[in-house]
Amino acid sequence: MSRLLGPLDTTGRVPPRQQTRVAAFLVSCHGALARRLAIALPWQLKAGWHTELNTQFYREAEIVSLLLRATSWVIDPELLSLLPSWEAAWLPRPPGGIVDRTQGLTIDVAALGHALHAVIRPAALLPDHASAQDPFVLALRKIEFESGRMMQAQILFLKSSDLLPVRDTLTATVENRHLQVRELWDEMLTGIGVERREAGQTTTPAAATIAKRGP
C-alpha cells in the first residue's frame, strides 16, 4: 500500500487502471454537482452568491470535460458496483428543520460542493517525478488549483446573514457532507492500492470557519 499513485511507467505516467478509477470518481461527483447547480440556480441572478455559483457551474462542467479527455481509460468491472453507490451519495439531502425546501436544497448543494473541494486533493496523490506533460497529471493539478477559488462560492452563501437563524443546522450539514466525501474518497483510494489518510478531525479548518457565528 502506497500513499501516492503509481508505480509510474518509464515515461512518468500514472497506471491507466488508477487513472480510470480516480477519474470515474471525480467525474461522478463533479458531474452530479454540475447537474444540481444547473437546477438550483435561478434564471435571473439577484444576489452576489448567485454569481459565484453560476461561475462554479461552468467550472464543474469544465472539470468533467477535462477528465473525460485527459484520462487513459481502461475497462474496470468494479465500477459497475461502485458507480451506483457514488451517484446515490450525491443525491439531494436537504437538512431537516428547514421549512423552506428551496433553501434547504441550496444549503445541501453548497455543503456538498464545499466538501468536494475541501476534502479531495487529487494533485497530492502525484509522485514528484510524475510527468509534467501528461494530460492526466495536468488535469489533477488544475482541479486542485481551482478548488480554492471555487470554495469561495459556497462560503459566500453558507456564511450569509440570511442563514444565521439556521446556522447550527447548516454547520451539521457541512460536517456531514465532509465526512461522507472523505469516507468515499478514502475507500476509492484503498481500492487502487493508495493508503487511507490518517484518521483525524471530521471537520476541516474551512468547515470550522463556516461554523463560526456571524457573517
URGIFEN-V384979 format. One record per backbone hydrogen bond with DSSP energy under -0.5 kcal/mol. NH is the residue of the N-H (numbers start at 1). CO is the residue of the C=O. Records with the same first field share a line. If there is no record, write none. Layout:
BEGIN
NH=CO / CO
END
This chain:
BEGIN
2=193
5=125
9=13
12=9
18=15
19=15
20=16
21=17
22=18
23=19
24=20
25=21
26=22
27=23
28=24
29=25
30=26
31=27
32=28
33=29
34=30
35=31
36=32
37=33
38=34
39=35
40=36
41=37
46=44
50=47
51=47 / 48
52=48
53=49
54=50
55=51
56=52
57=53
58=54
59=55
60=56
61=57
62=58
63=59
64=60
65=61
66=62
67=63
68=64
69=65
70=66
71=67
73=71
79=76
80=77
81=78
82=78
83=79
85=81
86=82
87=83
88=84
89=85
90=86 / 87
91=88
95=104
98=95
99=97
101=99
104=100
105=101
106=102
107=103
108=104
109=105
110=106
111=107
112=108
113=109
114=110
115=111
116=112
117=113
118=114
119=115
120=115 / 116
121=119
123=140
124=121
125=122
126=123
130=127
131=12
134=131
138=134
139=135
140=136
141=137
142=138
143=139
144=140
145=141
146=142
147=143
148=144
149=145
150=146
151=147
152=148 / 149
153=150
154=150
155=151
156=152
157=153
158=154
159=155
160=157
163=160
164=161
166=163
167=164
170=166
171=167
172=168
173=169
174=170
175=171
176=172
177=173
178=174
179=175
180=176
181=177
182=178
183=179
184=180
185=181
186=182
187=183
188=184
189=185
190=186
191=187
192=188 / 189
193=190
194=189
195=2 / 193
208=204
209=205
210=206
211=207
212=208 / 209
END
